[in-house]
């Protein structure tokens, strides 16, 4: 029998101390109760008290035989050492890399003689249930693995297929078929986005499995929408655009660049394109990263600053670069009152990325948009609106 013992964190503001999570965060953990008892992952220390109670409610006076660690990151393993101390006969099941890294997080732990290192295809019989393991290095850490319950056809997918948001917001541990993608997309591109190749490898490894339910370490379980979710993961990890449309990301100091961005957005809408307009000065960069990957076109519009680029735009381009942004058509709009410099810096940063086509002409605004500027912006929108 499978028991859910995970926890919701509804008071956390920033996941990984950087990503806003207005709907909280779920840390998922399970117990498989069979002839042998396996605990699958723990949770973040923020939820320790609730997790301990959930575990005790399931175990009663019994002792677990195994702690399976799919991912050693502290939001999933914070209580692993505590569990090892509490149950001296329990064995730790993880990849060899995870076992090597264990002492980095728990320097007082002595795990000699208490571990089972697993690799691709290894199994762990529990009775009726058997777990089959598949390594998933760099999804998104090098020690990650996933496991497949051959009895119930459950794929415990580590961080893959996770999303931001607590389960109490979702209403249950199972996904609402209509709202998984949005926060799953923002989660994927900001956390796993750099590692499209390893995600593709994992998708190939599990493609032949008869998966009925996906159980990620964050967010709801996936059942009815598995095919659609796997298709999205394939698109995302292939660095293909999910939608035809345009993100207009802008960074404005005194409002002039904002007016330009809004004008451009209206032109694209008139041409029938879906538009996302994001003000980088008051929207967290993770949302802009999400939309930049989602759409097939992006306009970067920013003010010049200190003979360079206004920092909010520099921050977005830096984030896109480290997340392997690629395969896009983009346009550049700069604003400068006496010595425009934003365009040069944006071009240099974009040219360092893979397969980025900068459409011409780039447009330079001098403080405030003029009638001639509107004509140049319209021409730029015409070029970017063309299907390729």
Buried (B, 14 or more C-beta within 10 A) or exposed (E): EBBBBBBBBBEBEEBEEEBBBEBBBBBBBBBBBBEBBBBBBBBBBBBBEBBBEBBEEBBEEEEBBBBBBBBBBBBBBBBBBBBBEEBEEBBBBBBEBBBBBBEEBBEEBEBEEBBEBBEEEBEBEBEEBBBBBBBBBBBBBBBBBBBBBBBBEBBBBBBBBBBBBBBEBBEEBBBEEEBBBBBBBBBBBBBBBBBBBBBBBBBEBBEEBEBEBBBBBBBBBBEEBBEEBBEBBBBBBEBEBBBEBBBBBBBBBEEBBBBBBBBBBBBBEEBEBEBBBBBBBEBBBBBBBBBBBBBBBBBBBBBBBEEEBBBBBBBBBEBBBEBBBBBBBBBBBBBBBEEBBBBBBBBEBBEEBEEBEBBEEBBBBBEBBEEEBBEBBBEBBEEBBEEE
